[in-house]
Amino acid sequence: MAWETVIGLEIHVQLTTKSKIFSGASTRFGAEPNTQACLVDLGFPGVLPVLNEGAVRRAVLFGTAIEAEIARRSVFARKNYFYPDLPKGYQISQYELPIVGRGHVEILLENGERKRIGVTRAHLEEDAGKSLHEDFHGYTGIDLNRAGTPLLEIVSEPDLRSAKEAVAYAKKIHQIVTYLGICDGNMQEGSFRMDANVSVRPVGRKEFGTRTELKNLNSFRFLERAIDFEVERQIDVLESGGQVVQETRLYDAQKDETRSMRTKEEANDYRYFPDPDLLPLVIEDAFIEETVKGMPELPEARRRRFEEEYGLSAYDAEVLTATRPQADYYEAVVAVAGDAKLAANWMMVELFGALNKAGLSLEVSPVSAEALGGLVKRIADDTISGKIAKTVFEEMWRSGRAADEIIEEKGLRQITDSSAIEAIVDEVLAENAQQVENYRNADPKKQPKMLGFFVGQVMKKSQGKANPRQVNELLRNKLG
């Protein structure tokens, strides 16, 4: 039987506020356990939550970015469940009336097509604490520093049909929230976590199959592998006559498998009800207008502008706008270099290659955008050739010095004097009379390859400084 996969994602985005969503405690990562949890976070009697305005503004920015409706009135509810890292015995979240309603994003598929994925809702909530299982000799430790950290939970429609589509969607959400600056996107620190609801159904059937939820996936690679495993597991269960059980499962990266964690709860199991300590959140139009007026250019708009303004290919524009720092860096390079396409090539090939080899991120690149722009400018104005530029780039990477300084110090300026180049060309042709005769008698289809020999000899005599374009032109004229 042919099976169709159906996937919906719930993505938990940790917001970049300095304090928690309902208290003034710090959200700084890496503090000693239980040093950033105040009485509000710990659920002490008599304390009251106070909503963080910064969290609301960040939710509004996201809703605007995905063209969703921003609710003028939303309600915080208590989601009741017992777990050791939830001191109050309930989590403050939003249920029936979330702050962000239906929206959508577009993802790029492997075949180059674009697909619209619906976003059902995005709601504000507080995070729970963290259970620690290492170094406690059979016990579990509880760190409540994270309790009360503001989250935006983004729930997709079940529009995804493969693990690769799910990864593309998750990356798109990651791109949007980091462009907006509402989340740092650090998956190692838990700032961006994904839950996947996965089911399968026979191709052609409209009804959804029984779903399982894969919890707390903190890398795109794990998301893809976990979904692929779970799809195969469910198909095996159904084809052997069994039934898929609705449950929550964990992904074991070391064994590359999912395993049962607990039966999946339904909404009524949580006994949602409006939080009596928090008034409904009412947002006025003026608040939204003030929030979005400083909104940065979004990745889709920036990608289209790079194609139109800089004449880049769709692929190059997609790569260079993948992250906001990359797009900012590129525009800074172009501002100095002037040649947009040459700047794109040097950034994507030489710079990215060097960064990957060194295991560095763009933010700590030894070559600044202005410095790379200076190098590209010298290629564009024929001061140096592309080949010499690679030598200059290596020295820039090593020393941090500017391209002009290195070019002058090492005497790397390209020879562009036609008479000087012509003299070298004549010398090479005179020294290689037999090769000249062979070239002139050769099949025209073979001549371009044979021309390379003469170009190489001229570049060797000029120590790589002769302008390659002029060399090729002179050689063709003299050999023709």
Residue pairs with C-beta under 8 A, 6 or more apart in sequence:
1 202
1 239
2 202
2 203
3 200
3 201
3 202
3 203
3 231
3 235
3 238
4 161
4 200
4 201
4 202
4 203
4 205
5 161
5 162
5 163
5 198
5 199
5 200
5 227
5 231
6 158
6 160
6 161
6 198
6 199
6 200
6 201
6 208
6 209
6 211
7 158
7 160
7 161
7 162
7 163
7 165
7 166
7 196
7 197
7 198
7 227
8 155
8 156
8 157
8 158
8 159
8 160
8 196
8 197
9 154
9 155
9 156
9 160
9 166
9 169
9 170
9 194
9 195
9 196
9 197
10 153
10 154
10 155
10 156
10 194
10 195
10 196
10 197
11 153
11 154
11 156
11 170
11 173
11 192
11 193
11 194
11 195
12 127
12 151
12 152
12 153
12 154
12 192
12 193
12 194
12 195
13 62
13 151
13 152
13 153
13 154
13 173
13 177
13 182
13 183
13 191
13 192
14 27
14 127
14 149
14 150
14 151
14 183
14 184
14 190
14 191
14 192
15 21
15 54
15 55
15 58
15 59
15 150
15 151
15 152
15 182
15 183
16 58
16 181
16 182
16 183
16 184
17 27
17 52
17 54
17 55
17 58
17 150
18 26
18 27
18 28
18 54
19 25
19 26
19 27
19 52
19 54
20 26
20 27
20 40
20 41
20 52
20 126
20 148
20 149
20 150
21 51
21 52
21 55
21 92
21 124
21 125
21 126
21 148
21 149
21 150
21 151
22 40
22 41
22 49
22 50
22 51
22 52
22 92
22 126
22 148
23 38
23 40
23 41
23 49
23 50
23 148
24 38
25 36
25 37
25 38
25 40
25 41
25 148
26 36
27 36
27 149
27 150
28 36
29 186
29 189
31 145
33 132
33 141
33 143
33 144
33 145
34 142
34 143
34 144
34 145
35 145
36 145
37 129
37 144
37 145
37 147
37 148
39 47
40 47
40 48
40 49
40 148
41 87
41 144
41 147
41 148
42 87
42 144
42 147
43 87
43 88
43 89
48 277
49 92
49 275
49 277
49 278
51 76
51 278
51 281
52 150
54 150
55 124
55 150
55 152
56 99
56 124
56 281
56 283
57 291
58 150
58 152
58 180
58 182
59 99
59 100
59 122
59 124
59 152
60 70
60 99
60 283
60 287
60 288
60 291
60 292
61 180
61 182
61 291
61 292
61 295
62 100
62 122
62 152
62 154
62 176
62 177
62 180
62 182
63 69
63 70
63 99
63 100
63 101
63 103
63 122
64 70
64 288
64 291
64 292
64 295
65 176
65 179
65 180
65 295
65 298
66 100
66 103
66 104
66 105
66 119
66 122
66 176
67 103
67 104
68 100
68 101
68 102
68 103
68 104
68 119
68 122
69 100
69 101
69 102
69 103
70 99
70 100
70 101
70 283
70 288
71 97
71 98
71 99
71 100
71 101
71 283
72 282
72 283
72 284
73 97
73 280
73 281
73 282
73 283
74 94
74 97
74 98
74 99
74 123
74 280
74 281
74 283
75 94
75 95
75 96
75 97
75 274
75 280
75 281
76 92
76 93
76 94
76 124
76 274
76 275
76 278
76 281
77 92
77 93
77 94
77 95
77 96
77 272
77 273
77 274
77 275
78 90
78 91
78 92
78 93
78 272
78 273
78 274
78 275
79 90
79 91
79 92
79 93
79 95
79 125
79 270
79 272
80 89
80 90
80 270
80 271
80 272
81 89
81 90
81 91
81 265
81 269
81 270
82 89
83 128
84 131
84 140
84 142
85 128
85 129
85 130
85 131
85 142
85 143
85 144
85 147
86 128
86 129
86 147
87 129
87 144
87 147
91 125
91 126
91 128
92 125
92 126
92 275
92 278
93 123
93 124
93 125
93 126
93 153
94 123
94 124
94 125
95 123
95 267
95 272
96 272
97 280
98 121
98 122
98 123
98 124
99 122
99 123
99 124
99 281
99 283
100 119
100 121
100 122
100 123
100 152
101 121
102 118
102 119
102 120
102 121
103 118
103 119
103 122
104 116
104 117
104 118
104 119
105 116
105 117
105 119
105 169
105 172
105 173
105 176
106 114
106 115
106 116
106 117
106 172
106 300
107 114
107 115
107 117
107 165
107 168
107 169
107 172
108 114
108 168
108 318
109 115
109 165
109 168
110 164
115 159
115 165
116 159
117 156
117 157
117 159
117 160
117 165
117 169
117 172
118 156
118 157
118 159
119 154
119 155
119 156
119 157
120 155
120 156
120 157
121 154
121 155
122 152
122 153
122 154
122 155
123 152
123 153
123 155
124 150
124 151
124 152
124 153
125 151
125 153
126 147
126 148
126 149
126 150
126 151
127 146
127 147
127 148
127 149
127 150
127 151
128 146
128 147
129 142
129 143
129 144
129 145
129 146
129 147
130 142
130 143
130 144
130 145
130 146
131 140
131 141
131 142
132 140
132 141
132 142
132 143
133 140
133 141
135 141
146 190
152 177
152 182
152 183
154 173
156 169
158 197
158 208
160 166
160 169
163 223
163 224
163 225
163 227
163 228
163 231
164 224
166 196
166 223
166 224
166 227
167 220
167 223
167 224
170 194
170 220
170 223
171 220
174 185
174 192
175 299
175 322
175 323
176 298
176 299
177 183
177 185
177 192
178 184
178 185
178 323
178 324
179 296
179 298
179 299
179 323
179 324
180 295
180 296
180 298
181 296
183 191
183 192
184 191
185 191
185 192
186 192
187 193
187 218
187 219
188 218
190 218
192 218
193 216
193 217
193 218
194 216
194 217
194 218
194 223
195 213
195 214
195 215
195 216
195 217
196 213
196 214
196 217
196 223
196 226
196 227
196 230
197 211
197 212
197 213
197 214
198 211
198 212
198 213
198 214
198 227
198 230
198 231
198 234
199 208
199 209
199 210
199 211
199 212
199 234
199 244
200 209
200 231
200 234
200 235
200 238
200 244
201 207
201 208
201 209
209 234
209 238
209 244
210 243
210 244
210 245
210 246
211 244
211 246
211 264
212 230
212 234
212 244
212 245
212 246
212 247
212 248
212 249
212 258
212 264
213 247
213 248
213 249
213 264
214 226
214 227
214 230
214 249
214 250
214 251
214 258
215 248
215 249
215 250
215 261
216 250
217 223
217 226
217 251
222 251
222 253
225 251
225 253
225 256
226 251
226 258
229 251
229 256
229 257
229 258
230 249
230 258
233 258
234 244
237 243
237 244
238 244
245 260
245 263
246 263
246 264
247 260
247 261
247 262
247 263
247 264
248 260
248 261
248 262
248 263
248 264
249 258
249 259
249 260
249 261
250 258
250 259
250 261
251 257
251 258
252 258
252 259
274 280
296 324
297 305
299 321
299 322
299 324
299 327
302 321
302 327
303 317
303 318
303 321
304 317
306 312
306 316
306 317
306 320
306 321
306 327
306 330
307 313
307 314
307 317
309 340
310 317
310 334
310 340
310 341
310 344
311 340
311 341
312 320
312 340
312 341
312 344
316 344
316 348
319 326
319 348
320 326
320 327
320 330
320 344
320 347
320 348
321 327
323 362
325 362
325 363
326 362
328 369
329 347
329 362
329 365
329 369
330 343
330 344
330 347
330 369
332 369
332 370
332 373
333 343
333 346
333 347
333 369
333 370
333 372
333 373
333 376
334 340
334 343
334 373
335 373
336 369
336 370
336 373
336 374
336 376
336 377
337 343
337 372
337 373
337 374
337 376
337 377
337 380
338 377
338 380
339 376
339 377
339 379
339 380
342 376
342 379
342 380
343 372
343 373
343 376
346 372
346 375
346 376
346 379
346 389
346 393
347 372
350 390
350 393
351 365
351 367
351 372
354 367
354 393
354 397
355 361
355 362
355 365
360 366
366 396
366 397
366 398
366 400
367 393
367 396
367 397
367 400
371 396
371 400
371 402
371 403
372 396
374 402
374 403
374 404
375 389
375 392
375 393
375 396
375 403
378 384
378 389
378 392
378 403
378 404
378 407
379 385
379 386
379 389
382 414
382 416
382 467
383 407
383 413
383 414
384 392
384 407
384 412
384 413
384 414
385 414
385 464
385 465
385 467
385 468
386 468
387 459
387 464
387 468
388 412
388 414
388 464
388 465
391 412
392 403
392 406
392 407
392 412
395 401
395 406
395 410
396 402
396 403
396 406
399 406
406 412
407 413
412 465
413 465
414 465
414 466
414 467
415 421
415 462
415 465
415 466
415 467
416 467
416 470
418 470
418 474
421 458
421 462
421 466
421 467
421 470
421 471
421 474
422 474
424 458
424 461
424 462
424 466
425 454
425 458
425 471
425 474
425 475
425 478
426 478
427 461
428 454
428 457
428 458
428 461
429 436
429 454
429 478
429 479
431 457
432 453
432 454
432 457
435 450
435 453
435 454
436 479
438 450
439 447
439 450
439 451
439 454
439 479
440 479
442 450
451 472
451 475
451 476
451 479
454 475
454 479
455 468
455 471
455 472
455 475
458 466
458 471
458 475
459 466
459 468
459 471
